Amino acid sequence: MAAQRADARRNRALLLAVAEQEIAAYGADASLEQIARRAGVGSGTVRRHFPSRHALLAAVFHERVEALCVHARDLAAGADARTALLEWLGAVTASASTIRGLAVALSRDSTADVAHEHCASAQLTEAGDPLVRRAVRDGAVAPDVTVTDLLTLVTGIALATEHHPDPAAEAARLLALTVAGVSPRQG
C-alpha cells in the first residue's frame, strides 16, 4: 500500500511539473491529454489527481505561488531592503511572464470570489508586504508605493509580454524600467 502512495505522489509531482511546462508553452488552455502523454500516464491518472482543468491549474498556480511566498520570507531577513524587494519582484515577474494564465490569476479580484483557489493576489500581497514596508522604511522605495501597486505593475508587464518571443527577458527589461519609476527621486 505504501508503494502505491509513493507512486501516486510521484505521479502527482510529475503531472504538476509537466503541466507547468505545458502551461508555460500553451497557456491555461494546455491540453490535458498532452500533459498525460508527456508525463507517461493515462488520462485516468490525470483525472484521479485533478478531476477538472480548474483543479490542475489551481495546483500548478498554488505550487508556484507558494514558492514565491517562501522566497519572500527568505529574503525578508536580507541585509539590503531594496535588493531583497527587487529580487522578489524579479521572481514574481519571471513566474508571471513564463506561466501564461498566472498573470490573469494575479489580476483577479480576490475579494469578489475568495473561492478561486488559484487566485494568488492575497497570498502574494501578504508575502510581499513586509518587503515593501521595509524598503519604504529604509528609503529604498517611495513612501506611497504599496505591494498592491507593485503586483499590479508586474501583472501588467506579464500580460504585455506573454506573446513576446522571449517573455521572461522582455518582462525583466520592463520591470527594470518600472523600478526606475517607483524609486525615490534623488536630489
Order of alpha helices (4+ residues) and beta strands (2+ residues): alpha-alpha-alpha-alpha-alpha-alpha-alpha-alpha-alpha
